[in-house]
Amino acid sequence: MSSHETPGTAGTDPQREPATGSGPERREVTVRRAPKYVPFLILGGLVGVAVAAIIAYALPGDASYDAGSVFGFFMVLCAAGGVILGAIAALVLDRVSVRRAQRAVVESAPDGDDDENRA
């Protein structure tokens, strides 16, 4: 074991096999942009709340129901529907990003520790 290796890292992990040969190790990887789901869910919920406010306060309604209770009822329904639509939008964008994925070849670079030991 060399002086800069930690015990159990080089020989036990199949992903980190030591490079054999004289050149740097090369691997082919897939590169894609995947959406973050939480912002889509939050935005869908907020759009649902805005739609509920429009339904409760902008549209004419029955005088026997208070506008606040109508807003609360529609807020639950519209926010849940908005979250579902936001999740569907994120899933569609994720599927599109899988189709647009590109292959790239990467090669390992020497660690910064090696440079310090040589100086």
CYANA upper distance limits for C-alpha pairs under 8 A (distance plus 0.5 A):
  1 MET  CA      5 GLU  CA      7.16
  5 GLU  CA      9 THR  CA      7.90
  5 GLU  CA     10 ALA  CA      7.91
  6 THR  CA     10 ALA  CA      8.42
  8 GLY  CA     12 THR  CA      6.35
  9 THR  CA     13 ASP  CA      6.71
  9 THR  CA     16 ARG  CA      8.14
 10 ALA  CA     16 ARG  CA      6.60
 10 ALA  CA     17 GLU  CA      6.52
 10 ALA  CA     18 PRO  CA      6.96
 11 GLY  CA     16 ARG  CA      8.44
 11 GLY  CA     17 GLU  CA      7.22
 13 ASP  CA     17 GLU  CA      7.32
 19 ALA  CA     24 PRO  CA      7.62
 19 ALA  CA     25 GLU  CA      6.40
 20 THR  CA     25 GLU  CA      8.49
 24 PRO  CA    107 GLU  CA      6.57
 24 PRO  CA    108 SER  CA      6.20
 24 PRO  CA    109 ALA  CA      7.63
 25 GLU  CA    107 GLU  CA      5.82
 25 GLU  CA    108 SER  CA      5.98
 26 ARG  CA    105 VAL  CA      7.11
 26 ARG  CA    106 VAL  CA      6.05
 26 ARG  CA    107 GLU  CA      4.71
 26 ARG  CA    108 SER  CA      7.17
 27 ARG  CA    105 VAL  CA      6.07
 27 ARG  CA    106 VAL  CA      5.87
 27 ARG  CA    107 GLU  CA      6.77
 28 GLU  CA    103 ARG  CA      7.20
 28 GLU  CA    104 ALA  CA      6.11
 28 GLU  CA    105 VAL  CA      4.90
 28 GLU  CA    106 VAL  CA      6.78
 29 VAL  CA    103 ARG  CA      6.22
 29 VAL  CA    104 ALA  CA      5.90
 29 VAL  CA    105 VAL  CA      6.71
 29 VAL  CA    106 VAL  CA      7.68
 30 THR  CA    101 ALA  CA      6.89
 30 THR  CA    102 GLN  CA      6.20
 30 THR  CA    103 ARG  CA      5.12
 30 THR  CA    104 ALA  CA      6.77
 31 VAL  CA    101 ALA  CA      6.15
 31 VAL  CA    102 GLN  CA      5.82
 31 VAL  CA    103 ARG  CA      6.63
 31 VAL  CA    104 ALA  CA      7.41
 32 ARG  CA     97 SER  CA      6.55
 32 ARG  CA     98 VAL  CA      7.24
 32 ARG  CA    100 ARG  CA      7.50
 32 ARG  CA    101 ALA  CA      5.15
 32 ARG  CA    102 GLN  CA      7.05
 33 ARG  CA     97 SER  CA      6.46
 33 ARG  CA    101 ALA  CA      8.24
 34 ALA  CA     93 LEU  CA      8.11
 34 ALA  CA     94 ASP  CA      6.03
 34 ALA  CA     97 SER  CA      6.59
 35 PRO  CA     90 ALA  CA      6.87
 35 PRO  CA     93 LEU  CA      7.33
 35 PRO  CA     94 ASP  CA      6.61
 36 LYS  CA     40 PHE  CA      7.75
 36 LYS  CA     90 ALA  CA      8.03
 37 TYR  CA     41 LEU  CA      6.82
 37 TYR  CA     87 ALA  CA      7.32
 37 TYR  CA     90 ALA  CA      6.49
 38 VAL  CA     42 ILE  CA      6.65
 39 PRO  CA     43 LEU  CA      6.48
 40 PHE  CA     44 GLY  CA      6.54
 40 PHE  CA     83 VAL  CA      8.18
 40 PHE  CA     86 GLY  CA      5.41
 40 PHE  CA     87 ALA  CA      6.88
 40 PHE  CA     89 ALA  CA      8.00
 40 PHE  CA     90 ALA  CA      6.83
 41 LEU  CA     45 GLY  CA      6.73
 41 LEU  CA     82 GLY  CA      8.12
 41 LEU  CA     83 VAL  CA      5.33
 41 LEU  CA     84 ILE  CA      7.92
 41 LEU  CA     86 GLY  CA      5.51
 41 LEU  CA     87 ALA  CA      6.33
 42 ILE  CA     46 LEU  CA      6.72
 42 ILE  CA     83 VAL  CA      7.38
 42 ILE  CA     86 GLY  CA      8.35
 43 LEU  CA     47 VAL  CA      6.63
 43 LEU  CA     82 GLY  CA      8.37
 43 LEU  CA     83 VAL  CA      8.13
 43 LEU  CA     86 GLY  CA      7.48
 44 GLY  CA     48 GLY  CA      6.66
 44 GLY  CA     79 ALA  CA      7.61
 44 GLY  CA     81 GLY  CA      8.35
 44 GLY  CA     82 GLY  CA      4.63
 44 GLY  CA     83 VAL  CA      5.10
 44 GLY  CA     84 ILE  CA      7.91
 44 GLY  CA     85 LEU  CA      6.95
 44 GLY  CA     86 GLY  CA      5.22
 44 GLY  CA     87 ALA  CA      8.50
 45 GLY  CA     49 VAL  CA      6.79
 45 GLY  CA     78 CYS  CA      8.13
 45 GLY  CA     79 ALA  CA      4.94
 45 GLY  CA     80 ALA  CA      7.10
 45 GLY  CA     81 GLY  CA      8.15
 45 GLY  CA     82 GLY  CA      5.35
 45 GLY  CA     83 VAL  CA      5.37
 45 GLY  CA     86 GLY  CA      8.34
 46 LEU  CA     50 ALA  CA      6.76
 46 LEU  CA     79 ALA  CA      7.30
 46 LEU  CA     82 GLY  CA      8.00
 47 VAL  CA     51 VAL  CA      6.71
 47 VAL  CA     79 ALA  CA      7.77
 47 VAL  CA     82 GLY  CA      6.84
 48 GLY  CA     52 ALA  CA      6.70
 48 GLY  CA     75 MET  CA      7.34
 48 GLY  CA     78 CYS  CA      4.93
 48 GLY  CA     79 ALA  CA      4.61
 48 GLY  CA     80 ALA  CA      7.80
 48 GLY  CA     81 GLY  CA      7.30
 48 GLY  CA     82 GLY  CA      5.31
 48 GLY  CA     83 VAL  CA      8.22
 49 VAL  CA     53 ALA  CA      6.75
 49 VAL  CA     75 MET  CA      5.76
 49 VAL  CA     78 CYS  CA      6.80
 49 VAL  CA     79 ALA  CA      5.91
 50 ALA  CA     54 ILE  CA      6.84
 51 VAL  CA     55 ILE  CA      6.70
 51 VAL  CA     75 MET  CA      8.48
 51 VAL  CA     78 CYS  CA      7.32
 52 ALA  CA     56 ALA  CA      6.57
 52 ALA  CA     71 PHE  CA      6.38
 52 ALA  CA     74 PHE  CA      5.63
 52 ALA  CA     75 MET  CA      5.50
 52 ALA  CA     78 CYS  CA      6.55
 52 ALA  CA     79 ALA  CA      8.44
 53 ALA  CA     57 TYR  CA      6.34
 53 ALA  CA     58 ALA  CA      8.06
 53 ALA  CA     71 PHE  CA      6.43
 53 ALA  CA     75 MET  CA      7.96
 54 ILE  CA     58 ALA  CA      5.54
 54 ILE  CA     59 LEU  CA      7.31
 55 ILE  CA     59 LEU  CA      6.04
 55 ILE  CA     71 PHE  CA      7.95
 55 ILE  CA     74 PHE  CA      8.17
 56 ALA  CA     61 GLY  CA      8.17
 56 ALA  CA     67 ALA  CA      6.23
 56 ALA  CA     68 GLY  CA      8.00
 56 ALA  CA     70 VAL  CA      6.16
 56 ALA  CA     71 PHE  CA      5.43
 56 ALA  CA     74 PHE  CA      8.06
 57 TYR  CA     67 ALA  CA      6.95
 57 TYR  CA     71 PHE  CA      8.16
 61 GLY  CA     65 TYR  CA      8.37
 65 TYR  CA     69 SER  CA      7.66
 65 TYR  CA     70 VAL  CA      7.41
 66 ASP  CA     70 VAL  CA      6.91
 67 ALA  CA     71 PHE  CA      6.55
 68 GLY  CA     72 GLY  CA      6.72
 69 SER  CA     73 PHE  CA      6.70
 70 VAL  CA     74 PHE  CA      6.67
 71 PHE  CA     75 MET  CA      6.22
 72 GLY  CA     76 VAL  CA      6.95
 73 PHE  CA     77 LEU  CA      7.26
 74 PHE  CA     78 CYS  CA      6.26
 75 MET  CA     79 ALA  CA      6.11
 76 VAL  CA     80 ALA  CA      6.64
 77 LEU  CA     81 GLY  CA      6.71
 78 CYS  CA     82 GLY  CA      6.43
 79 ALA  CA     83 VAL  CA      6.64
 80 ALA  CA     84 ILE  CA      6.81
 81 GLY  CA     85 LEU  CA      6.67
 82 GLY  CA     86 GLY  CA      6.49
 83 VAL  CA     87 ALA  CA      6.67
 84 ILE  CA     88 ILE  CA      6.76
 85 LEU  CA     89 ALA  CA      6.67
 86 GLY  CA     90 ALA  CA      6.73
 87 ALA  CA     91 LEU  CA      6.66
 88 ILE  CA     92 VAL  CA      6.66
 89 ALA  CA     93 LEU  CA      6.70
 90 ALA  CA     94 ASP  CA      6.52
 91 LEU  CA     95 ARG  CA      6.67
 92 VAL  CA     96 VAL  CA      6.75
 93 LEU  CA     97 SER  CA      6.65
 94 ASP  CA     98 VAL  CA      6.88
 95 ARG  CA     99 ARG  CA      7.10
 96 VAL  CA    100 ARG  CA      6.84
 97 SER  CA    101 ALA  CA      6.52
110 PRO  CA    114 ASP  CA      7.41
111 ASP  CA    115 ASP  CA      7.81
112 GLY  CA    116 GLU  CA      7.15
113 ASP  CA    117 ASN  CA      6.89
114 ASP  CA    118 ARG  CA      6.92
115 ASP  CA    119 ALA  CA      7.04
